[in-house]
Amino acid sequence: MTVVNDFIDPGVRDAISDFLGDVESELRASVVSPEPLVSEVAAHLVEAGGKRFRPLVVALGAHFGAADRAAAISSAVVMELTHLATLYHDDVMDEALMRRGAASANSRWTNSIAVYVGDYLLARAASMAADLGEEAVRLQARTLAQLVRGQLAETVGPRGDDPIRHHLRVIEDKTACLIATSARLGGMAAGLPGPQLATLEAFGTSIGIAFQLSDDLLDIASDSEQSGKTPGTDLREGVPTLPVFYALEAADTGADARRLKELLSSGPLVDDALHAEALFLLRESAALKQARETVHGYAEEARRHAAALPSGAARRTLDGLCHYIADRSG
């Protein structure tokens, strides 16, 4: 499911919708292989859908100039293929059973096949980036290196670093870097000058962090219809998110705060009663409000970057996106 919402300015809405439709067609074509099994596994997550947020950001960056549409579409496919490849690899590392409402590739075909197909998607992305030129290849390589650093940092943990600072850096390296590169590639397809490309990239970093944090808050604060998954999934699996870190570091010594820390320190909350208790206490905590304020801070930072770009429908859409990301977290 693509992210096309009311925040997109009417002046570019139809064009972006058409663009994302063409990206979807190209994305499906790009994962076809002479080997039927590779095609089947590679198409698994493509057909499962997704927000297509990175292609949307490419499209918005491209609308700041007279873009080479073919280059912009290829850039969007490169970014989505790279993103999908990381999902295949993440599911193997996390031993995940489900992804986007369907059986994960590793649980359906084995870990080895999922890893190989993730590598295949990265190879396809690299091949398409090569057609975009040397700068695009270097940019994709730099982004992949940052993704690996982020995954490694998440795997080994803070190791004496401040847990919250470490968590935010992991989000920047694992999630926001792809969104920042998407924004820059869109601007490159539009032939924008270097300073504007840097501004788009900075916008992508800030909105990318806000986007991931708001997703994590939805898992806690929303119902399943809004978030697309069972509320409290991260709590049940023992995946720490920003509200959890804030709750664990809170100075509050009240009974509810102490009980919440006790529950959050106990690991994955697989017991239904304990899970429900922790979710209730976290929803009522000051930590959730503090996390929302952090999301708003990154969204506002992104809005300031967007304000430095040329005025028009594209900039109004970036501004609307900032408000959308902040509002969806409450």
C-alpha positions as CSV (number, residue, x, y, z in Angstrom):
1,M,0.0,0.0,0.0
2,T,1.6,3.2,-1.1
3,V,1.7,6.3,1.1
4,V,-0.4,8.8,-0.9
5,N,-2.3,11.0,1.6
6,D,-3.9,14.3,2.0
7,F,-0.6,16.0,2.8
8,I,0.4,15.8,-0.9
9,D,-0.3,19.1,-2.5
10,P,-3.0,19.0,-5.3
11,G,-0.4,20.5,-7.7
12,V,1.6,17.3,-7.6
13,R,-0.8,14.6,-6.4
14,D,-1.7,13.1,-9.7
15,A,1.8,13.2,-11.0
16,I,3.1,11.5,-7.9
17,S,0.4,8.9,-8.0
18,D,1.2,8.1,-11.6
19,F,4.9,8.0,-10.7
20,L,4.4,5.5,-7.9
21,G,2.3,3.3,-10.2
22,D,5.1,3.2,-12.7
23,V,7.6,2.4,-9.9
24,E,5.5,-0.5,-8.8
25,S,5.5,-1.9,-12.3
26,E,9.2,-1.5,-12.6
27,L,9.8,-2.9,-9.2
28,R,7.9,-6.1,-10.0
29,A,9.8,-6.5,-13.3
30,S,13.2,-5.9,-11.6
31,V,12.9,-9.0,-9.4
32,V,12.3,-11.5,-12.2
33,S,15.1,-14.0,-12.6
34,P,15.7,-16.8,-15.1
35,E,15.7,-19.1,-12.0
36,P,12.0,-19.6,-11.0
37,L,12.7,-20.0,-7.3
38,V,14.7,-16.8,-7.2
39,S,11.8,-15.0,-8.9
40,E,9.3,-16.5,-6.5
41,V,11.2,-15.6,-3.4
42,A,12.3,-12.2,-4.6
43,A,8.7,-11.3,-5.5
44,H,7.4,-12.4,-2.1
45,L,7.8,-9.1,-0.2
46,V,7.1,-7.0,-3.3
47,E,3.7,-8.6,-3.7
48,A,3.1,-8.3,0.1
49,G,2.9,-4.5,-0.4
50,G,4.3,-1.9,1.9
51,K,4.2,1.9,2.3
52,R,6.6,2.6,-0.5
53,F,7.8,5.6,1.5
54,R,11.2,5.7,-0.1
55,P,9.9,5.9,-3.6
56,L,7.6,8.6,-2.5
57,V,10.5,10.6,-1.1
58,V,12.4,10.1,-4.4
59,A,9.3,11.5,-6.2
60,L,9.1,14.5,-4.0
61,G,12.8,15.3,-4.4
62,A,12.4,15.0,-8.2
63,H,9.6,17.6,-8.2
64,F,12.0,20.4,-7.3
65,G,13.1,20.5,-10.9
66,A,12.5,19.3,-14.4
67,A,13.4,15.7,-13.6
68,D,14.5,12.9,-15.9
69,R,11.5,10.8,-15.2
70,A,13.2,7.5,-16.2
71,A,16.1,8.2,-13.9
72,A,13.8,9.1,-11.0
73,I,11.8,5.9,-11.4
74,S,15.0,3.8,-11.5
75,S,16.3,5.7,-8.4
76,A,13.0,4.8,-6.6
77,V,13.3,1.2,-7.5
78,V,17.0,1.1,-6.4
79,M,16.0,2.4,-3.0
80,E,13.0,0.1,-2.6
81,L,15.1,-3.0,-3.6
82,T,17.8,-2.0,-1.1
83,H,15.1,-1.6,1.6
84,L,13.5,-5.0,0.7
85,A,16.9,-6.7,0.8
86,T,17.5,-5.5,4.3
87,L,14.1,-6.9,5.4
88,Y,15.1,-10.4,4.1
89,H,18.3,-10.2,6.0
90,D,16.7,-8.7,9.2
91,D,14.1,-11.5,9.3
92,V,16.9,-14.1,9.2
93,M,18.7,-12.4,12.0
94,D,15.6,-11.9,14.1
95,E,14.2,-15.4,13.3
96,A,11.0,-13.7,12.3
97,L,8.0,-15.8,11.3
98,M,5.9,-13.1,9.7
99,R,6.5,-10.0,7.6
100,R,3.7,-7.7,6.3
101,G,1.0,-10.1,7.3
102,A,2.5,-13.1,5.5
103,A,5.0,-15.8,6.3
104,S,8.5,-14.4,6.2
105,A,10.8,-15.7,3.4
106,N,13.1,-17.4,5.9
107,S,10.3,-19.3,7.6
108,R,8.8,-20.3,4.2
109,W,12.0,-21.2,2.3
110,T,14.8,-21.4,4.9
111,N,17.3,-18.9,6.2
112,S,19.9,-19.7,3.5
113,I,17.5,-19.0,0.6
114,A,16.3,-15.8,2.3
115,V,19.9,-14.5,2.6
116,Y,20.8,-15.4,-1.0
117,V,17.7,-13.6,-2.3
118,G,18.4,-10.6,-0.2
119,D,21.9,-10.5,-1.8
120,Y,20.2,-10.9,-5.2
121,L,18.1,-7.9,-4.6
122,L,21.2,-5.9,-3.6
123,A,22.8,-7.0,-6.8
124,R,19.8,-5.9,-8.8
125,A,19.8,-2.5,-7.1
126,A,23.6,-2.1,-7.8
127,S,23.1,-2.9,-11.4
128,M,20.3,-0.3,-11.8
129,A,22.4,2.3,-9.9
130,A,25.2,1.7,-12.3
131,D,22.9,2.8,-15.1
132,L,22.3,6.1,-13.2
133,G,26.0,7.0,-13.2
134,E,29.1,6.9,-11.0
135,E,27.7,9.4,-8.4
136,A,24.6,7.2,-7.8
137,V,26.8,4.1,-7.4
138,R,29.0,5.8,-4.8
139,L,25.9,7.1,-3.0
140,Q,24.3,3.6,-2.9
141,A,27.6,2.1,-1.6
142,R,27.9,4.7,1.1
143,T,24.3,4.1,2.1
144,L,24.9,0.3,2.3
145,A,28.0,0.8,4.5
146,Q,25.9,3.0,6.8
147,L,23.1,0.4,6.9
148,V,25.6,-2.3,7.9
149,R,27.1,0.0,10.6
150,G,23.6,0.5,12.0
151,Q,22.8,-3.2,12.0
152,L,26.1,-4.0,13.7
153,A,25.5,-1.3,16.3
154,E,22.1,-2.6,17.1
155,T,23.4,-6.2,17.3
156,V,26.2,-5.4,19.8
157,G,24.3,-2.9,21.8
158,P,25.4,0.4,23.5
159,R,28.6,-1.0,25.1
160,G,28.8,1.8,27.6
161,D,27.3,4.5,25.4
162,D,24.1,6.3,26.5
163,P,21.3,3.9,25.5
164,I,19.0,6.6,24.1
165,R,21.8,8.2,22.0
166,H,22.8,4.8,20.8
167,H,19.2,3.9,19.9
168,L,18.7,7.1,17.9
169,R,22.0,6.6,16.0
170,V,20.9,3.1,15.1
171,I,17.7,4.5,13.7
172,E,19.6,7.1,11.7
173,D,21.9,4.4,10.3
174,K,19.4,1.6,9.7
175,T,16.3,3.6,8.5
176,A,16.9,7.3,8.0
177,C,19.9,6.9,5.7
178,L,17.8,5.2,3.0
179,I,15.3,8.0,3.2
180,A,18.0,10.6,3.1
181,T,19.5,8.9,0.0
182,S,16.1,8.7,-1.6
183,A,15.6,12.4,-1.2
184,R,19.1,13.1,-2.7
185,L,18.6,10.8,-5.6
186,G,15.3,12.5,-6.5
187,G,17.0,15.8,-6.5
188,M,19.8,14.4,-8.6
189,A,17.3,13.2,-11.2
190,A,16.0,16.8,-11.2
191,G,19.5,18.2,-11.8
192,L,19.5,20.3,-8.6
193,P,22.7,22.1,-7.4
194,G,24.8,20.7,-4.6
195,P,23.6,22.8,-1.8
196,Q,19.9,21.9,-2.5
197,L,20.9,18.2,-2.7
198,A,22.5,18.5,0.7
199,T,19.4,20.2,2.1
200,L,17.2,17.4,0.7
201,E,19.5,14.8,2.2
202,A,19.4,16.5,5.6
203,F,15.6,16.7,5.3
204,G,15.5,13.0,4.6
205,T,17.6,12.2,7.6
206,S,15.4,14.1,10.0
207,I,12.1,13.0,8.6
208,G,13.4,9.4,8.4
209,I,14.2,9.4,12.1
210,A,10.8,10.9,12.9
211,F,9.1,8.3,10.6
212,Q,10.7,5.3,12.4
213,L,10.0,6.7,15.8
214,S,6.4,7.4,15.0
215,D,6.0,3.9,13.7
216,D,7.3,2.6,17.0
217,L,4.8,4.8,18.9
218,L,2.0,3.5,16.8
219,D,2.8,0.1,18.0
220,I,2.2,1.2,21.5
221,A,-0.5,3.9,21.3
222,S,-2.8,2.9,18.4
223,D,-5.2,0.1,17.7
224,S,-4.4,-2.6,15.2
225,E,-6.4,-1.0,12.4
226,Q,-4.2,2.1,12.5
227,S,-0.9,0.5,13.0
228,G,-1.4,-2.5,10.8
229,K,-0.2,-5.0,13.5
230,T,-1.2,-6.2,16.9
231,P,-0.6,-3.4,19.5
232,G,2.4,-4.0,21.7
233,T,4.2,-6.3,19.3
234,D,7.6,-4.8,20.2
235,L,6.9,-5.3,23.9
236,R,5.9,-8.9,23.4
237,E,9.1,-9.6,21.4
238,G,11.4,-7.7,23.7
239,V,12.3,-5.1,21.1
240,P,13.2,-1.8,23.0
241,T,11.9,1.4,21.5
242,L,12.2,5.0,22.5
243,P,9.3,5.1,25.0
244,V,10.8,2.0,26.7
245,F,14.2,3.7,27.1
246,Y,12.6,6.8,28.5
247,A,10.5,4.8,30.9
248,L,13.6,2.9,32.1
249,E,15.5,6.1,32.7
250,A,12.7,8.0,34.3
251,A,13.3,9.6,37.6
252,D,9.7,9.0,38.7
253,T,9.6,6.8,41.8
254,G,5.8,6.3,41.9
255,A,4.3,2.9,42.1
256,D,3.2,2.8,38.5
257,A,6.7,3.9,37.3
258,R,8.4,1.3,39.4
259,R,6.1,-1.4,38.2
260,L,6.6,-0.4,34.6
261,K,10.4,-0.5,35.0
262,E,10.1,-4.0,36.6
263,L,8.0,-5.3,33.7
264,L,10.2,-3.7,31.0
265,S,13.3,-5.1,32.6
266,S,12.1,-8.6,32.5
267,G,12.6,-9.2,28.7
268,P,10.0,-10.3,26.2
269,L,6.5,-10.1,27.7
270,V,5.0,-13.3,26.3
271,D,2.5,-13.7,29.2
272,D,-0.7,-12.0,28.1
273,A,-1.6,-10.5,31.5
274,L,1.9,-9.0,32.0
275,H,1.9,-7.8,28.4
276,A,-1.5,-6.1,28.8
277,E,-0.4,-4.5,32.1
278,A,2.9,-3.2,30.7
279,L,1.1,-1.8,27.6
280,F,-1.5,0.0,29.7
281,L,1.2,1.5,32.0
282,L,3.3,2.6,29.1
283,R,0.4,4.2,27.4
284,E,-0.3,6.2,30.6
285,S,3.3,7.1,31.3
286,A,5.2,10.4,30.9
287,A,7.7,8.4,28.8
288,L,5.2,8.1,25.9
289,K,4.6,11.9,26.0
290,Q,8.4,12.4,26.0
291,A,8.8,10.2,23.0
292,R,6.0,12.0,21.1
293,E,7.9,15.3,21.8
294,T,11.0,13.8,20.4
295,V,9.1,12.8,17.2
296,H,7.8,16.4,16.9
297,G,11.3,17.7,17.4
298,Y,12.7,15.7,14.5
299,A,9.6,16.6,12.3
300,E,10.2,20.3,13.1
301,E,13.9,19.9,12.2
302,A,12.9,18.4,8.9
303,R,10.4,21.2,8.3
304,R,13.2,23.8,8.8
305,H,15.3,22.0,6.2
306,A,12.3,21.9,3.8
307,A,11.8,25.7,4.3
308,A,15.3,26.3,2.7
309,L,14.2,24.7,-0.6
310,P,12.5,26.5,-3.5
311,S,8.9,27.4,-2.9
312,G,6.0,25.6,-4.7
313,A,3.9,22.4,-4.5
314,A,6.9,20.2,-3.8
315,R,8.0,22.2,-0.8
316,R,4.4,22.5,0.5
317,T,4.2,18.7,0.3
318,L,7.4,18.2,2.3
319,D,5.9,20.6,4.9
320,G,2.7,18.6,4.9
321,L,4.6,15.4,5.3
322,C,6.3,16.8,8.4
323,H,3.0,17.6,10.0
324,Y,1.6,14.2,9.0
325,I,4.5,12.3,10.6
326,A,4.2,14.3,13.8
327,D,0.4,14.0,14.0
328,R,0.2,10.2,13.4
329,S,2.1,9.6,16.6
330,G,-0.5,11.5,18.6
